[in-house]
């Protein structure tokens, strides 16, 4: 006669399989849920998986704040504020954006923070990203740097930026025009400098520009801001 036996290991396995969120049970986010203010924060407090992602983001961010130089750490704090605003905007969005969108945003942020190299080489070459997009910069044997950039509004995508140009750096500064504007002394350009471990990008407006709008982006868009070193092909 066959006798049924109880295996505690099998029971645990069954619980994990049947309850995919069990690993997140009891996970607390990085903030006090009693003081949760935004819709996104309230959603995070109600979902263990979202709470786990939020907590992991806080850990990765704090680690970078201790390993980055002061200038890059301040730049990352600026990028983090942008991310929080983006996260909250997703939480406030209408039916078109659900919890899965918030979860994806949190996972993408964690992936980005973990990818940042806090001690990149001192030159411009490499991949540089922030919450909106980034630049891939390659170096030719003669010292010419090819700069390819793409960015978009991280929530709505209602502005998109694109840039393709090449130039040689002048000391610690790289001023580069888009390929379509080469030879035009009055056209806009991008000024790239290193700000500690970060790459700082600024738009130099065209001499004829009245409003200072970026010619590389849609309305209200801009490449301006800090970018951080990530592995080539990160995205």
VOMIGU-879004 format. One record per residue (C-alpha): residue in three letters; residue number from 0; y, z, x. Coordinates in pm, 1 decimal. Example, Ala and Ser with C-alpha at 12.3 -4.5 7.8 and 13.67 -1.06 7.14 Angstrom:
2
<node rest="Ala" nr="0" north="-450.0" up="780.0" east="1230.0"/>
<node rest="Ser" nr="1" north="-106.0" up="714.0" east="1367.0"/>
END
This chain:
235
<node rest="Unk" nr="0" north="0.0" up="0.0" east="0.0"/>
<node rest="Unk" nr="1" north="340.7" up="-102.3" east="138.7"/>
<node rest="Unk" nr="2" north="591.8" up="176.1" east="175.0"/>
<node rest="Unk" nr="3" north="966.0" up="117.0" east="170.9"/>
<node rest="Unk" nr="4" north="1151.8" up="249.3" east="474.1"/>
<node rest="Unk" nr="5" north="1520.0" up="322.4" east="520.0"/>
<node rest="Unk" nr="6" north="1698.8" up="188.1" east="825.2"/>
<node rest="Unk" nr="7" north="2047.7" up="327.0" east="887.3"/>
<node rest="Unk" nr="8" north="2124.6" up="31.1" east="1115.5"/>
<node rest="Unk" nr="9" north="2034.1" up="-213.9" east="839.8"/>
<node rest="Unk" nr="10" north="2250.4" up="-22.3" east="595.7"/>
<node rest="Unk" nr="11" north="2549.3" up="-39.3" east="828.1"/>
<node rest="Unk" nr="12" north="2490.9" up="-411.3" east="882.8"/>
<node rest="Unk" nr="13" north="2478.6" up="-467.4" east="508.0"/>
<node rest="Unk" nr="14" north="2802.8" up="-279.5" east="456.1"/>
<node rest="Unk" nr="15" north="2978.3" up="-487.5" east="720.1"/>
<node rest="Unk" nr="16" north="2848.8" up="-813.8" east="576.1"/>
<node rest="Unk" nr="17" north="2928.4" up="-721.4" east="217.4"/>
<node rest="Unk" nr="18" north="3263.0" up="-564.2" east="300.7"/>
<node rest="Unk" nr="19" north="3444.7" up="-786.3" east="552.1"/>
<node rest="Unk" nr="20" north="3749.3" up="-558.0" east="551.0"/>
<node rest="Unk" nr="21" north="3557.6" up="-240.6" east="636.4"/>
<node rest="Unk" nr="22" north="3667.7" up="-266.7" east="1000.6"/>
<node rest="Unk" nr="23" north="4023.4" up="-221.2" east="880.0"/>
<node rest="Unk" nr="24" north="3955.2" up="80.0" east="657.1"/>
<node rest="Unk" nr="25" north="4218.4" up="346.9" east="702.5"/>
<node rest="Unk" nr="26" north="4428.6" up="132.9" east="934.5"/>
<node rest="Unk" nr="27" north="4794.4" up="228.8" east="933.0"/>
<node rest="Unk" nr="28" north="5076.6" up="-16.9" east="1002.1"/>
<node rest="Unk" nr="29" north="5343.1" up="42.4" east="1265.6"/>
<node rest="Unk" nr="30" north="5588.9" up="187.1" east="1014.8"/>
<node rest="Unk" nr="31" north="5592.2" up="470.3" east="759.9"/>
<node rest="Unk" nr="32" north="5468.8" up="328.3" east="430.1"/>
<node rest="Unk" nr="33" north="5657.3" up="600.3" east="242.9"/>
<node rest="Unk" nr="34" north="5972.6" up="428.1" east="366.1"/>
<node rest="Unk" nr="35" north="5852.9" up="70.3" east="313.8"/>
<node rest="Unk" nr="36" north="6153.3" up="-125.8" east="195.0"/>
<node rest="Unk" nr="37" north="6083.2" up="-498.8" east="193.1"/>
<node rest="Unk" nr="38" north="5825.1" up="-677.3" east="-20.6"/>
<node rest="Unk" nr="39" north="5642.2" up="-772.5" east="298.6"/>
<node rest="Unk" nr="40" north="5619.7" up="-411.0" east="415.4"/>
<node rest="Unk" nr="41" north="5488.6" up="-301.0" east="77.2"/>
<node rest="Unk" nr="42" north="5225.7" up="-577.2" east="86.5"/>
<node rest="Unk" nr="43" north="5121.2" up="-470.6" east="437.0"/>
<node rest="Unk" nr="44" north="5081.1" up="-110.5" east="321.8"/>
<node rest="Unk" nr="45" north="4853.8" up="-219.2" east="36.6"/>
<node rest="Unk" nr="46" north="4620.1" up="-432.0" east="249.7"/>
<node rest="Unk" nr="47" north="4417.7" up="-294.5" east="539.0"/>
<node rest="Unk" nr="48" north="4383.5" up="-628.4" east="716.2"/>
<node rest="Unk" nr="49" north="4757.8" up="-689.5" east="706.8"/>
<node rest="Unk" nr="50" north="4815.8" up="-332.8" east="825.3"/>
<node rest="Unk" nr="51" north="4579.7" up="-387.8" east="1118.8"/>
<node rest="Unk" nr="52" north="4765.1" up="-704.0" east="1221.1"/>
<node rest="Unk" nr="53" north="5099.9" up="-525.8" east="1196.8"/>
<node rest="Unk" nr="54" north="4975.2" up="-237.7" east="1410.7"/>
<node rest="Unk" nr="55" north="4836.5" up="-478.3" east="1671.9"/>
<node rest="Unk" nr="56" north="5169.6" up="-663.2" east="1685.1"/>
<node rest="Unk" nr="57" north="5350.7" up="-336.1" east="1753.1"/>
<node rest="Unk" nr="58" north="5111.3" up="-252.5" east="2037.2"/>
<node rest="Unk" nr="59" north="5147.6" up="-597.1" east="2197.7"/>
<node rest="Unk" nr="60" north="5526.1" up="-588.0" east="2161.0"/>
<node rest="Unk" nr="61" north="5559.5" up="-241.1" east="2315.5"/>
<node rest="Unk" nr="62" north="5339.0" up="-346.0" east="2607.2"/>
<node rest="Unk" nr="63" north="5562.9" up="-645.6" east="2677.0"/>
<node rest="Unk" nr="64" north="5871.9" up="-427.2" east="2658.2"/>
<node rest="Unk" nr="65" north="5732.6" up="-225.6" east="2949.7"/>
<node rest="Unk" nr="66" north="5621.5" up="-524.8" east="3159.5"/>
<node rest="Unk" nr="67" north="5910.5" up="-768.6" east="3108.7"/>
<node rest="Unk" nr="68" north="6228.7" up="-737.0" east="3311.7"/>
<node rest="Unk" nr="69" north="6528.2" up="-590.4" east="3121.6"/>
<node rest="Unk" nr="70" north="6688.4" up="-928.4" east="3042.6"/>
<node rest="Unk" nr="71" north="6366.2" up="-1079.7" east="2909.5"/>
<node rest="Unk" nr="72" north="6284.9" up="-759.0" east="2720.6"/>
<node rest="Unk" nr="73" north="6623.2" up="-777.7" east="2547.3"/>
<node rest="Unk" nr="74" north="6559.1" up="-1144.2" east="2466.8"/>
<node rest="Unk" nr="75" north="6219.4" up="-1057.6" east="2318.4"/>
<node rest="Unk" nr="76" north="6383.7" up="-788.3" east="2105.2"/>
<node rest="Unk" nr="77" north="6612.2" up="-1060.3" east="1967.6"/>
<node rest="Unk" nr="78" north="6311.6" up="-1281.0" east="1894.3"/>
<node rest="Unk" nr="79" north="6132.4" up="-987.9" east="1729.7"/>
<node rest="Unk" nr="80" north="6427.0" up="-930.3" east="1497.1"/>
<node rest="Unk" nr="81" north="6405.5" up="-1296.8" east="1400.9"/>
<node rest="Unk" nr="82" north="6034.1" up="-1254.9" east="1335.2"/>
<node rest="Unk" nr="83" north="6091.4" up="-949.3" east="1113.1"/>
<node rest="Unk" nr="84" north="6343.2" up="-1150.0" east="912.3"/>
<node rest="Unk" nr="85" north="6093.4" up="-1434.3" east="886.5"/>
<node rest="Unk" nr="86" north="5815.9" up="-1196.3" east="779.9"/>
<node rest="Unk" nr="87" north="6036.3" up="-1046.2" east="510.7"/>
<node rest="Unk" nr="88" north="6145.9" up="-1389.9" east="389.2"/>
<node rest="Unk" nr="89" north="5781.3" up="-1487.5" east="345.9"/>
<node rest="Unk" nr="90" north="5722.7" up="-1167.6" east="149.6"/>
<node rest="Unk" nr="91" north="6017.0" up="-1243.2" east="-77.4"/>
<node rest="Unk" nr="92" north="5918.1" up="-1606.6" east="-130.5"/>
<node rest="Unk" nr="93" north="5814.7" up="-1716.7" east="-475.8"/>
<node rest="Unk" nr="94" north="5464.9" up="-1811.6" east="-584.8"/>
<node rest="Unk" nr="95" north="5439.2" up="-2087.9" east="-327.1"/>
<node rest="Unk" nr="96" north="5373.6" up="-1833.1" east="-52.9"/>
<node rest="Unk" nr="97" north="5102.3" up="-1575.3" east="-112.5"/>
<node rest="Unk" nr="98" north="4946.7" up="-1293.3" east="88.4"/>
<node rest="Unk" nr="99" north="4754.1" up="-1547.0" east="294.9"/>
<node rest="Unk" nr="100" north="5084.3" up="-1686.3" east="423.8"/>
<node rest="Unk" nr="101" north="5194.4" up="-1338.6" east="530.7"/>
<node rest="Unk" nr="102" north="4858.9" up="-1282.8" east="696.9"/>
<node rest="Unk" nr="103" north="4887.0" up="-1611.6" east="886.0"/>
<node rest="Unk" nr="104" north="5238.9" up="-1525.6" east="1000.0"/>
<node rest="Unk" nr="105" north="5122.4" up="-1190.3" east="1135.3"/>
<node rest="Unk" nr="106" north="4823.7" up="-1343.2" east="1313.8"/>
<node rest="Unk" nr="107" north="5039.9" up="-1616.8" east="1466.0"/>
<node rest="Unk" nr="108" north="5286.6" up="-1356.7" east="1590.2"/>
<node rest="Unk" nr="109" north="5011.2" up="-1152.5" east="1750.3"/>
<node rest="Unk" nr="110" north="4871.4" up="-1463.7" east="1917.6"/>
<node rest="Unk" nr="111" north="5217.0" up="-1547.5" east="2053.4"/>
<node rest="Unk" nr="112" north="5285.9" up="-1200.7" east="2191.9"/>
<node rest="Unk" nr="113" north="4947.0" up="-1187.3" east="2362.3"/>
<node rest="Unk" nr="114" north="5009.0" up="-1530.3" east="2517.2"/>
<node rest="Unk" nr="115" north="5339.8" up="-1440.7" east="2684.1"/>
<node rest="Unk" nr="116" north="5331.8" up="-1428.7" east="3063.0"/>
<node rest="Unk" nr="117" north="5569.5" up="-1148.0" east="3167.2"/>
<node rest="Unk" nr="118" north="5584.2" up="-1268.5" east="3527.5"/>
<node rest="Unk" nr="119" north="5618.8" up="-1650.5" east="3531.8"/>
<node rest="Unk" nr="120" north="5718.2" up="-1848.9" east="3839.4"/>
<node rest="Unk" nr="121" north="6090.4" up="-1877.7" east="3905.8"/>
<node rest="Unk" nr="122" north="6125.0" up="-2249.4" east="3829.6"/>
<node rest="Unk" nr="123" north="6160.7" up="-2435.6" east="3498.4"/>
<node rest="Unk" nr="124" north="5823.1" up="-2609.7" east="3479.4"/>
<node rest="Unk" nr="125" north="5579.0" up="-2487.8" east="3217.2"/>
<node rest="Unk" nr="126" north="5554.5" up="-2420.1" east="2845.7"/>
<node rest="Unk" nr="127" north="5821.0" up="-2204.2" east="2684.3"/>
<node rest="Unk" nr="128" north="5813.0" up="-2088.1" east="2323.5"/>
<node rest="Unk" nr="129" north="5975.0" up="-1862.6" east="2066.5"/>
<node rest="Unk" nr="130" north="5923.3" up="-1811.5" east="1694.3"/>
<node rest="Unk" nr="131" north="6076.0" up="-2148.0" east="1601.2"/>
<node rest="Unk" nr="132" north="5916.1" up="-2376.7" east="1859.0"/>
<node rest="Unk" nr="133" north="5942.7" up="-2453.0" east="2224.7"/>
<node rest="Unk" nr="134" north="5969.4" up="-2676.2" east="2528.1"/>
<node rest="Unk" nr="135" north="5718.2" up="-2834.4" east="2761.7"/>
<node rest="Unk" nr="136" north="5872.7" up="-2904.1" east="3101.4"/>
<node rest="Unk" nr="137" north="5694.0" up="-3103.9" east="3369.4"/>
<node rest="Unk" nr="138" north="5800.3" up="-3172.8" east="3727.2"/>
<node rest="Unk" nr="139" north="5777.4" up="-3507.8" east="3909.0"/>
<node rest="Unk" nr="140" north="5726.5" up="-3535.1" east="4287.7"/>
<node rest="Unk" nr="141" north="6095.0" up="-3622.5" east="4334.4"/>
<node rest="Unk" nr="142" north="6204.2" up="-3303.9" east="4158.2"/>
<node rest="Unk" nr="143" north="6293.0" up="-3464.5" east="3826.5"/>
<node rest="Unk" nr="144" north="6208.0" up="-3243.8" east="3530.2"/>
<node rest="Unk" nr="145" north="6098.1" up="-3396.8" east="3200.5"/>
<node rest="Unk" nr="146" north="6192.0" up="-3182.0" east="2902.9"/>
<node rest="Unk" nr="147" north="6025.2" up="-3220.3" east="2562.6"/>
<node rest="Unk" nr="148" north="6131.3" up="-2983.4" east="2286.6"/>
<node rest="Unk" nr="149" north="6041.1" up="-2928.8" east="1921.8"/>
<node rest="Unk" nr="150" north="6146.7" up="-2658.0" east="1679.2"/>
<node rest="Unk" nr="151" north="6173.2" up="-2595.1" east="1305.0"/>
<node rest="Unk" nr="152" north="6289.5" up="-2324.7" east="1068.2"/>
<node rest="Unk" nr="153" north="5991.0" up="-2084.5" east="1077.6"/>
<node rest="Unk" nr="154" north="5979.7" up="-2024.7" east="701.1"/>
<node rest="Unk" nr="155" north="6108.3" up="-2326.3" east="511.4"/>
<node rest="Unk" nr="156" north="6110.3" up="-2596.8" east="775.5"/>
<node rest="Unk" nr="157" north="6438.4" up="-2715.2" east="623.0"/>
<node rest="Unk" nr="158" north="6566.2" up="-2803.6" east="966.9"/>
<node rest="Unk" nr="159" north="6375.7" up="-2965.0" east="1250.1"/>
<node rest="Unk" nr="160" north="6480.3" up="-3015.8" east="1612.5"/>
<node rest="Unk" nr="161" north="6352.8" up="-3271.3" east="1862.3"/>
<node rest="Unk" nr="162" north="6455.0" up="-3342.6" east="2220.2"/>
<node rest="Unk" nr="163" north="6324.4" up="-3565.2" east="2498.2"/>
<node rest="Unk" nr="164" north="6509.4" up="-3598.1" east="2826.0"/>
<node rest="Unk" nr="165" north="6486.1" up="-3572.9" east="3203.1"/>
<node rest="Unk" nr="166" north="6712.2" up="-3461.7" east="3486.9"/>
<node rest="Unk" nr="167" north="6714.5" up="-3284.0" east="3820.9"/>
<node rest="Unk" nr="168" north="6821.6" up="-2919.9" east="3834.3"/>
<node rest="Unk" nr="169" north="7141.1" up="-2816.1" east="4008.1"/>
<node rest="Unk" nr="170" north="7041.0" up="-2493.1" east="4172.0"/>
<node rest="Unk" nr="171" north="6948.0" up="-2244.6" east="3899.3"/>
<node rest="Unk" nr="172" north="7080.7" up="-2465.1" east="3617.6"/>
<node rest="Unk" nr="173" north="6931.9" up="-2768.9" east="3448.1"/>
<node rest="Unk" nr="174" north="7167.0" up="-2979.9" east="3235.6"/>
<node rest="Unk" nr="175" north="6974.8" up="-3253.1" east="3057.4"/>
<node rest="Unk" nr="176" north="7069.8" up="-3519.4" east="2805.4"/>
<node rest="Unk" nr="177" north="6841.1" up="-3676.2" east="2549.9"/>
<node rest="Unk" nr="178" north="6700.8" up="-4011.1" east="2661.9"/>
<node rest="Unk" nr="179" north="6900.7" up="-4182.7" east="2386.4"/>
<node rest="Unk" nr="180" north="7226.6" up="-4047.3" east="2532.3"/>
<node rest="Unk" nr="181" north="7180.1" up="-4124.5" east="2900.2"/>
<node rest="Unk" nr="182" north="7484.6" up="-4293.8" east="3046.1"/>
<node rest="Unk" nr="183" north="7715.0" up="-4150.1" east="2780.6"/>
<node rest="Unk" nr="184" north="7941.7" up="-3899.5" east="2954.7"/>
<node rest="Unk" nr="185" north="8073.7" up="-3771.4" east="2621.9"/>
<node rest="Unk" nr="186" north="7736.9" up="-3696.3" east="2462.1"/>
<node rest="Unk" nr="187" north="7585.1" up="-3354.0" east="2404.3"/>
<node rest="Unk" nr="188" north="7335.5" up="-3195.7" east="2641.8"/>
<node rest="Unk" nr="189" north="7116.0" up="-2891.2" east="2680.0"/>
<node rest="Unk" nr="190" north="7185.0" up="-2633.2" east="2949.0"/>
<node rest="Unk" nr="191" north="6873.8" up="-2450.5" east="3067.2"/>
<node rest="Unk" nr="192" north="6885.6" up="-2140.9" east="3284.4"/>
<node rest="Unk" nr="193" north="6641.6" up="-1865.9" east="3368.2"/>
<node rest="Unk" nr="194" north="6725.9" up="-1524.6" east="3225.2"/>
<node rest="Unk" nr="195" north="6477.3" up="-1304.6" east="3401.1"/>
<node rest="Unk" nr="196" north="6130.3" up="-1402.4" east="3278.6"/>
<node rest="Unk" nr="197" north="6281.5" up="-1590.1" east="2984.6"/>
<node rest="Unk" nr="198" north="6422.3" up="-1941.1" east="2959.3"/>
<node rest="Unk" nr="199" north="6769.9" up="-1954.2" east="2806.6"/>
<node rest="Unk" nr="200" north="6868.2" up="-2272.0" east="2621.3"/>
<node rest="Unk" nr="201" north="7224.8" up="-2355.6" east="2518.7"/>
<node rest="Unk" nr="202" north="7366.0" up="-2667.2" east="2355.9"/>
<node rest="Unk" nr="203" north="7666.7" up="-2827.3" east="2523.0"/>
<node rest="Unk" nr="204" north="7845.4" up="-3002.8" east="2233.9"/>
<node rest="Unk" nr="205" north="7959.6" up="-3361.8" east="2262.0"/>
<node rest="Unk" nr="206" north="8325.7" up="-3389.6" east="2357.7"/>
<node rest="Unk" nr="207" north="8390.5" up="-3560.1" east="2024.2"/>
<node rest="Unk" nr="208" north="8202.4" up="-3302.5" east="1814.0"/>
<node rest="Unk" nr="209" north="8432.8" up="-3125.9" east="1570.1"/>
<node rest="Unk" nr="210" north="8195.5" up="-2861.9" east="1434.4"/>
<node rest="Unk" nr="211" north="7971.0" up="-2794.2" east="1733.1"/>
<node rest="Unk" nr="212" north="7659.0" up="-2888.7" east="1533.8"/>
<node rest="Unk" nr="213" north="7351.4" up="-2976.3" east="1735.8"/>
<node rest="Unk" nr="214" north="7278.4" up="-3350.0" east="1742.6"/>
<node rest="Unk" nr="215" north="6911.7" up="-3272.7" east="1804.3"/>
<node rest="Unk" nr="216" north="6854.8" up="-3076.7" east="1482.6"/>
<node rest="Unk" nr="217" north="6895.6" up="-3090.2" east="1108.5"/>
<node rest="Unk" nr="218" north="7173.4" up="-2901.9" east="930.2"/>
<node rest="Unk" nr="219" north="7206.3" up="-2541.7" east="1056.6"/>
<node rest="Unk" nr="220" north="6933.4" up="-2595.1" east="1314.6"/>
<node rest="Unk" nr="221" north="6960.7" up="-2525.0" east="1685.7"/>
<node rest="Unk" nr="222" north="6754.2" up="-2500.9" east="2002.0"/>
<node rest="Unk" nr="223" north="6981.0" up="-2224.8" east="2133.2"/>
<node rest="Unk" nr="224" north="6813.8" up="-1900.0" east="2229.3"/>
<node rest="Unk" nr="225" north="6552.0" up="-1742.8" east="2455.6"/>
<node rest="Unk" nr="226" north="6204.0" up="-1883.4" east="2516.0"/>
<node rest="Unk" nr="227" north="5904.1" up="-1722.0" east="2681.2"/>
<node rest="Unk" nr="228" north="5638.4" up="-1849.0" east="2918.0"/>
<node rest="Unk" nr="229" north="5303.3" up="-1925.4" east="2752.6"/>
<node rest="Unk" nr="230" north="4996.5" up="-2118.6" east="2871.4"/>
<node rest="Unk" nr="231" north="5019.4" up="-2496.6" east="2868.2"/>
<node rest="Unk" nr="232" north="4885.9" up="-2634.0" east="2540.3"/>
<node rest="Unk" nr="233" north="4937.4" up="-2295.7" east="2370.9"/>
<node rest="Unk" nr="234" north="5004.4" up="-2461.4" east="2035.0"/>
END
